[in-house]
Amino acid sequence: MISSKVESEWLNVRGIEVEALRCGAGRKILMLHGFQTIDREARFLDLFGRRGEVIAPSNPGFGKSPRPKDFDTVYDLVHLNLDLIDALPASKVTLMGFSFGGWIAAEVAAACSHRLDKLVLVSPLGIKISDRETPDILDVFNKSPDEVRRCSWHEPDRFAPDFNSMADEDLVVYARNREALCLYAWHPYMYNPQLPRWLGRINVPTLLLWGESDGVVTPDYGRAYSRLIPGSRFEVIERAGHHPEIEQPQTFAERVSRFLEE
């Protein structure tokens, strides 16, 4: 297959300017990024650009997307992405969310399953499964950088960001993404207490994918998540941590493609 060309563009969503990557043609696949925005050079982005038209926006405050002053909750992100889906020229959209973006995707799907044909959640956050004193989600802000690195990757020496080699522009984007994540998801930390109640509203085929070595949110967290979504499928990808799409892009693309083609 020929590699898909990735284009950068700006989308206007109800008056809000949003940076986005776009590639490929065919079925619409909306990808919602996790802690960090999606790298235009990511192997999985190219693989999916061969299977459909991928739209990967950077939420307000992330990447280079400006953030309106009164835009500071997960609720705002959910409704912006609902508007984005409504604006896409397709009757049905495949929605895929990674980590923090998986939380947003789950909220969106609970609100508007009628606009979706399939839902793919990759190591999503967004729910609390244990008691108040038991942490379900690694605190990426308060744990040491070494622990976060170790818990995030199966092979951190191979895949974790090398800040010493990053261009200044990329370092600014990385820091901006961290700041935005903290703004949106600090309290309560990375979850919505009401979401478990509403996940049962999702009525489209749903696949949850998890890295076997994920230490940010464990596979057991993923199994609990899957049980809350009627008829959903849960699968584990070996030799991957919190970012299976990056550590195992070929396996990841094959699993998702098989699900989408069913």
Backbone hydrogen bonds in HBPLUS format (Angstrom, degrees):
<---DONOR---> <-ACCEPTOR-->    atom                        ^
c    i                          cat <-CA-CA->   ^        H-A-AA   ^      H-
h    n   atom  resd res      DA  || num        DHA   H-A  angle D-A-AA Bond
n    s   type  num  typ     dist DA aas  dist angle  dist       angle   num
A0007-GLU N   A0022-ARG O   2.81 MM  15  5.24 175.0  1.82 159.3 160.5     1
A0022-ARG N   A0007-GLU O   2.87 MM  15  5.24 148.6  1.97 149.4 157.5     2
A0009-GLU N   A0020-ALA O   2.94 MM  11  5.42 155.3  2.00 157.2 160.1     3
A0020-ALA N   A0009-GLU O   2.90 MM  11  5.42 149.3  2.00 159.5 156.4     4
A0011-LEU N   A0018-VAL O   2.76 MM   7  5.05 169.9  1.77 150.0 152.6     5
A0018-VAL N   A0011-LEU O   2.75 MM   7  5.05 159.1  1.80 153.1 159.2     6
A0013-VAL N   A0016-ILE O   2.85 MM   3  5.03 168.8  1.86 148.0 146.1     7
A0016-ILE N   A0013-VAL O   2.96 MM   3  5.03 160.3  2.00 108.9 115.3     8
A0058-SER N   A0019-GLU O   2.77 MM  39  5.48 157.3  1.82 161.8 158.2     9
A0021-LEU N   A0056-ALA O   2.97 MM  35  4.99 156.7  2.02 122.1 128.4    10
A0056-ALA N   A0021-LEU O   2.81 MM  35  4.99 167.1  1.82 151.4 154.1    11
A0023-CYS N   A0054-VAL O   3.08 MM  31  5.33 148.9  2.18 140.1 147.9    12
A0054-VAL N   A0023-CYS O   2.76 MM  31  5.33 153.4  1.82 163.7 169.3    13
A0053-GLU N   A0027-ARG O   2.82 MM  26  5.77 150.1  1.90 136.4 146.6    14
A0094-THR N   A0028-LYS O   2.89 MM  66  6.07 173.5  1.89 159.9 160.0    15
A0029-ILE N   A0053-GLU O   2.85 MM  24  5.91 161.7  1.88 156.7 153.3    16
A0055-ILE N   A0029-ILE O   2.91 MM  26  6.21 160.3  1.95 155.3 157.5    17
A0030-LEU N   A0094-THR O   2.82 MM  64  6.18 156.7  1.87 170.6 176.7    18
A0096-MET N   A0030-LEU O   2.89 MM  66  6.08 166.5  1.91 168.3 165.7    19
A0031-MET N   A0055-ILE O   2.92 MM  24  6.17 163.9  1.95 153.2 158.5    20
A0032-LEU N   A0096-MET O   2.79 MM  64  6.24 158.3  1.84 156.6 164.2    21
A0098-PHE N   A0032-LEU O   3.03 MM  66  6.30 161.7  2.06 170.8 172.8    22
A0042-ALA N   A0039-ASP O   2.93 MM   3  5.22 166.7  1.95 117.3 120.4    23
A0045-LEU N   A0042-ALA O   3.20 MM   3  5.40 127.9  2.49 100.1 112.8    24
A0046-ASP N   A0042-ALA O   3.38 MM   4  6.79 156.8  2.44 149.9 155.0    25
A0047-LEU N   A0043-ARG O   3.03 MM   4  6.35 159.2  2.08 151.6 157.7    26
A0048-PHE N   A0044-PHE O   3.02 MM   4  6.22 155.7  2.08 146.6 151.7    27
A0049-GLY N   A0045-LEU O   2.94 MM   4  6.09 138.5  2.12 140.6 152.5    28
A0050-ARG N   A0047-LEU O   3.34 MM   3  5.49 151.8  2.43  97.1 105.2    29
A0051-ARG N   A0048-PHE O   2.95 MM   3  4.96 153.6  2.02 101.9 110.6    30
A0052-GLY N   A0048-PHE O   3.10 MM   4  6.26 124.0  2.43 149.3 162.2    31
A0062-PHE N   A0059-ASN O   2.81 MM   3  5.40 161.0  1.84 147.3 152.5    32
A0061-GLY N   A0065-SER O   2.99 MM   4  5.59 160.8  2.02 128.4 134.6    33
A0065-SER N   A0062-PHE O   2.98 MM   3  5.80 144.5  2.11 152.9 153.5    34
A0071-PHE N   A0068-PRO O   3.06 MM   3  5.22 157.3  2.11 120.8 120.0    35
A0076-ASP N   A0073-THR O   3.03 MM   3  5.24 124.3  2.35  99.3 112.2    36
A0077-LEU N   A0073-THR O   3.30 MM   4  6.77 154.4  2.37 144.9 151.0    37
A0078-VAL N   A0074-VAL O   2.86 MM   4  6.16 159.9  1.90 159.0 164.6    38
A0079-HIS N   A0075-TYR O   3.11 MM   4  6.33 166.9  2.13 150.7 153.4    39
A0080-LEU N   A0076-ASP O   2.94 MM   4  6.12 151.7  2.02 147.7 156.1    40
A0081-ASN N   A0077-LEU O   3.03 MM   4  6.23 160.3  2.07 148.7 153.1    41
A0082-LEU N   A0078-VAL O   2.93 MM   4  6.22 142.9  2.07 144.3 155.6    42
A0083-ASP N   A0079-HIS O   3.02 MM   4  6.20 156.4  2.07 143.5 148.9    43
A0084-LEU N   A0080-LEU O   2.91 MM   4  6.22 148.5  2.01 142.2 151.9    44
A0085-ILE N   A0081-ASN O   2.96 MM   4  6.14 159.8  2.00 144.0 148.1    45
A0086-ASP N   A0082-LEU O   3.04 MM   4  6.30 159.8  2.08 146.3 151.9    46
A0087-ALA N   A0083-ASP O   3.02 MM   4  6.23 136.6  2.21 140.6 152.1    47
A0087-ALA N   A0084-LEU O   3.08 MM   3  5.07 127.7  2.37  94.3 108.3    48
A0088-LEU N   A0085-ILE O   3.15 MM   3  5.31 147.4  2.27 102.8 112.1    49
A0090-ALA N   A0088-LEU O   2.79 MM   2  5.63 139.4  1.96 106.5  94.0    50
A0093-VAL N   A0115-ARG O   2.96 MM  22  6.33 143.7  2.09 140.3 150.7    51
A0117-ASP N   A0093-VAL O   3.09 MM  24  5.81 151.6  2.17 123.8 129.1    52
A0095-LEU N   A0118-LYS O   3.11 MM  23  6.47 164.2  2.14 158.2 155.8    53
A0120-VAL N   A0095-LEU O   2.86 MM  25  6.27 160.1  1.90 159.0 164.1    54
A0097-GLY N   A0120-VAL O   2.95 MM  23  6.47 155.6  2.01 162.5 169.9    55
A0122-VAL N   A0097-GLY O   2.86 MM  25  6.06 171.0  1.87 171.9 172.8    56
A0101-GLY N   A0098-PHE O   2.72 MM   3  4.76 130.3  1.96 150.1 134.8    57
A0099-SER N   A0122-VAL O   2.80 MM  23  6.11 169.9  1.81 171.2 170.9    58
A0102-GLY N   A0099-SER O   2.87 MM   3  4.87 130.1  2.12  96.3 111.2    59
A0103-TRP N   A0099-SER O   3.19 MM   4  6.68 143.3  2.33 148.1 157.0    60
A0125-LEU N   A0099-SER O   3.22 MM  26  5.57 145.4  2.35 125.1 118.6    61
A0103-TRP N   A0100-PHE O   3.15 MM   3  5.22 124.2  2.48  96.1 109.2    62
A0104-ILE N   A0100-PHE O   3.22 MM   4  6.67 157.8  2.27 145.3 150.3    63
A0105-ALA N   A0101-GLY O   2.84 MM   4  6.03 156.9  1.90 142.6 149.6    64
A0106-ALA N   A0102-GLY O   2.90 MM   4  6.08 153.0  1.97 145.0 151.8    65
A0107-GLU N   A0103-TRP O   3.05 MM   4  6.34 157.9  2.10 151.2 156.8    66
A0108-VAL N   A0104-ILE O   2.90 MM   4  6.16 159.6  1.94 151.9 157.9    67
A0109-ALA N   A0105-ALA O   2.85 MM   4  6.03 162.3  1.88 150.3 155.0    68
A0110-ALA N   A0106-ALA O   2.98 MM   4  6.14 151.8  2.06 143.7 151.1    69
A0111-ALA N   A0107-GLU O   3.17 MM   4  6.39 134.7  2.39 137.3 148.8    70
A0111-ALA N   A0108-VAL O   3.02 MM   3  5.14 130.5  2.27  96.8 110.7    71
A0112-CYS N   A0108-VAL O   2.86 MM   4  6.11 146.3  1.97 152.9 163.1    72
A0115-ARG N   A0112-CYS O   3.10 MM   3  5.93 168.0  2.12 126.2 129.1    73
A0116-LEU N   A0113-SER O   3.00 MM   3  5.27 165.4  2.02 115.4 120.0    74
A0119-LEU N   A0205-PRO O   3.00 MM  86  6.30 151.6  2.08 160.6 165.4    75
A0207-LEU N   A0119-LEU O   2.92 MM  88  6.38 157.1  1.97 157.4 163.9    76
A0121-LEU N   A0207-LEU O   2.86 MM  86  6.23 164.7  1.89 162.6 167.8    77
A0209-LEU N   A0121-LEU O   2.94 MM  88  6.36 156.6  1.99 154.5 162.1    78
A0123-SER N   A0209-LEU O   2.96 MM  86  6.25 149.8  2.05 168.4 178.1    79
A0126-GLY N   A0190-MET O   3.04 MM  64  5.66 134.4  2.26 168.9 157.1    80
A0192-ASN N   A0126-GLY O   2.94 MM  66  5.63 165.5  1.97 133.4 128.6    81
A0134-THR N   A0131-ASP O   3.12 MM   3  5.51 156.1  2.18 112.8 120.1    82
A0138-LEU N   A0216-VAL O   2.93 MM  78  4.76 165.6  1.95 138.7 143.6    83
A0143-LYS N   A0139-ASP O   3.06 MM   4  5.90 151.6  2.14 156.7 161.1    84
A0147-GLU N   A0144-SER O   3.01 MM   3  5.28 118.8  2.40 104.1 118.8    85
A0148-VAL N   A0144-SER O   3.01 MM   4  6.34 165.6  2.03 162.4 166.5    86
A0149-ARG N   A0145-PRO O   2.93 MM   4  6.03 158.8  1.97 145.1 151.3    87
A0150-ARG N   A0146-ASP O   2.96 MM   4  6.11 159.3  2.00 144.7 150.2    88
A0151-CYS N   A0147-GLU O   2.89 MM   4  6.05 157.7  1.94 151.8 157.5    89
A0152-SER N   A0148-VAL O   3.01 MM   4  5.97 132.8  2.24 141.6 153.0    90
A0215-GLY N   A0151-CYS O   2.85 MM  64  4.20 147.4  1.96 159.8 149.0    91
A0242-HIS N   A0152-SER O   2.84 MM  90  5.05 150.3  1.93 124.4 134.2    92
A0158-ARG N   A0155-GLU O   3.02 MM   3  5.51 142.0  2.17 112.2 122.9    93
A0159-PHE N   A0155-GLU O   3.03 MM   4  6.20 155.6  2.09 156.0 163.9    94
A0160-ALA N   A0156-PRO O   2.94 MM   4  4.81 154.1  2.01 124.5 132.1    95
A0165-SER N   A0162-ASP O   3.06 MM   3  5.66 147.5  2.16 113.9 122.6    96
A0166-MET N   A0163-PHE O   3.37 MM   3  5.14 153.7  2.44  95.6 103.1    97
A0170-ASP N   A0167-ALA O   3.02 MM   3  5.25 118.9  2.40 102.2 117.1    98
A0171-LEU N   A0167-ALA O   2.99 MM   4  6.35 150.7  2.08 153.6 162.8    99
A0172-VAL N   A0168-ASP O   2.99 MM   4  6.29 152.3  2.07 150.6 157.7   100
A0173-VAL N   A0169-GLU O   3.11 MM   4  6.41 157.8  2.16 144.3 149.7   101
A0174-TYR N   A0170-ASP O   2.92 MM   4  6.13 158.7  1.96 146.0 152.1   102
A0175-ALA N   A0171-LEU O   2.96 MM   4  6.17 163.9  1.99 148.6 152.4   103
A0176-ARG N   A0172-VAL O   2.86 MM   4  6.03 154.9  1.92 147.6 155.5   104
A0177-ASN N   A0173-VAL O   2.85 MM   4  6.04 155.3  1.91 150.9 157.1   105
A0178-ARG N   A0174-TYR O   3.09 MM   4  6.40 156.4  2.15 146.7 152.6   106
A0179-GLU N   A0175-ALA O   3.01 MM   4  6.26 158.5  2.06 148.4 154.1   107
A0180-ALA N   A0176-ARG O   2.97 MM   4  6.21 160.9  2.00 151.0 155.7   108
A0181-LEU N   A0177-ASN O   2.91 MM   4  6.08 161.7  1.94 151.0 156.3   109
A0182-CYS N   A0178-ARG O   3.04 MM   4  6.22 159.7  2.08 148.2 153.1   110
A0183-LEU N   A0179-GLU O   3.05 MM   4  6.31 155.2  2.12 144.9 151.8   111
A0184-TYR N   A0180-ALA O   3.01 MM   4  6.27 164.9  2.03 158.7 160.8   112
A0185-ALA N   A0181-LEU O   2.95 MM   4  5.85 158.4  1.99 151.9 158.0   113
A0186-TRP N   A0182-CYS O   3.14 MM   4  5.01 122.2  2.50 141.7 138.0   114
A0190-MET N   A0185-ALA O   2.94 MM   5  4.91 157.1  1.99 138.1 145.7   115
A0195-LEU N   A0192-ASN O   3.02 MM   3  5.39 148.1  2.13 113.4 122.6   116
A0197-ARG N   A0194-GLN O   3.16 MM   3  5.78 131.4  2.41 116.9 127.7   117
A0198-TRP N   A0195-LEU O   2.85 MM   3  5.25 126.7  2.14 111.7 125.9   118
A0199-LEU N   A0195-LEU O   3.05 MM   4  6.18 131.8  2.29 160.3 173.9   119
A0201-ARG N   A0198-TRP O   2.95 MM   3  5.57 167.0  1.97 119.8 124.0   120
A0202-ILE N   A0199-LEU O   3.09 MM   3  5.72 165.5  2.11 118.6 123.0   121
A0233-ARG N   A0206-THR O   2.91 MM  27  6.29 160.2  1.95 154.2 160.0   122
A0208-LEU N   A0233-ARG O   2.75 MM  25  6.05 164.6  1.77 167.9 173.4   123
A0235-GLU N   A0208-LEU O   2.91 MM  27  6.28 157.5  1.96 166.3 173.8   124
A0210-TRP N   A0235-GLU O   2.96 MM  25  6.35 143.2  2.10 149.8 161.1   125
A0237-ILE N   A0210-TRP O   2.72 MM  27  6.00 160.5  1.76 162.4 166.3   126
A0214-ASP N   A0211-GLY O   3.11 MM   3  5.22 164.8  2.13 116.7 116.5   127
A0212-GLU N   A0237-ILE O   2.92 MM  25  5.73 163.1  1.95 151.8 147.9   128
A0213-SER N   A0240-ALA O   2.79 MM  27  5.68 159.0  1.83 167.3 162.8   129
A0221-TYR N   A0218-THR O   2.97 MM   3  5.26 126.1  2.27 106.5 119.9   130
A0222-GLY N   A0218-THR O   3.18 MM   4  6.64 150.1  2.28 144.0 152.8   131
A0223-ARG N   A0219-PRO O   2.85 MM   4  6.23 148.7  1.95 150.1 158.6   132
A0224-ALA N   A0220-ASP O   3.06 MM   4  6.31 156.2  2.11 145.5 151.2   133
A0225-TYR N   A0221-TYR O   2.96 MM   4  6.21 151.9  2.04 145.5 153.8   134
A0226-SER N   A0222-GLY O   2.88 MM   4  6.13 162.5  1.91 151.8 155.9   135
A0227-ARG N   A0223-ARG O   3.09 MM   4  6.33 150.1  2.18 143.7 150.9   136
A0228-LEU N   A0225-TYR O   3.03 MM   3  5.47 147.1  2.14 109.8 119.5   137
A0229-ILE N   A0226-SER O   3.10 MM   3  5.41 158.6  2.14 111.0 117.6   138
A0232-SER N   A0229-ILE O   3.12 MM   3  5.62 161.4  2.15 142.2 139.2   139
A0246-ILE N   A0243-HIS O   2.95 MM   3  5.50 149.8  2.04 115.1 123.8   140
A0247-GLU N   A0243-HIS O   3.08 MM   4  6.38 166.8  2.09 158.5 162.2   141
A0248-GLN N   A0244-PRO O   2.87 MM   4  5.30 154.5  1.94 133.8 141.3   142
A0252-PHE N   A0248-GLN O   2.86 MM   4  5.92 163.5  1.88 159.3 165.0   143
A0253-ALA N   A0249-PRO O   2.87 MM   4  5.96 163.4  1.90 145.3 149.6   144
A0254-GLU N   A0250-GLN O   2.94 MM   4  6.16 155.9  2.00 149.0 156.0   145
A0255-ARG N   A0251-THR O   2.95 MM   4  6.17 162.9  1.98 154.7 158.5   146
A0256-VAL N   A0252-PHE O   3.05 MM   4  6.28 170.9  2.06 156.2 158.5   147
A0257-SER N   A0253-ALA O   2.84 MM   4  5.85 161.2  1.87 146.2 152.5   148
A0258-ARG N   A0254-GLU O   2.97 MM   4  6.05 159.8  2.01 146.3 151.3   149
A0259-PHE N   A0255-ARG O   3.16 MM   4  6.40 156.0  2.22 143.4 149.8   150
A0260-LEU N   A0256-VAL O   2.85 MM   4  6.13 156.9  1.91 154.3 161.1   151
A0261-GLU N   A0257-SER O   2.96 MM   4  6.08 145.9  2.08 147.3 155.5   152
A0262-GLU N   A0259-PHE O   3.37 MM   3  5.48 150.5  2.47  99.7 107.7   153
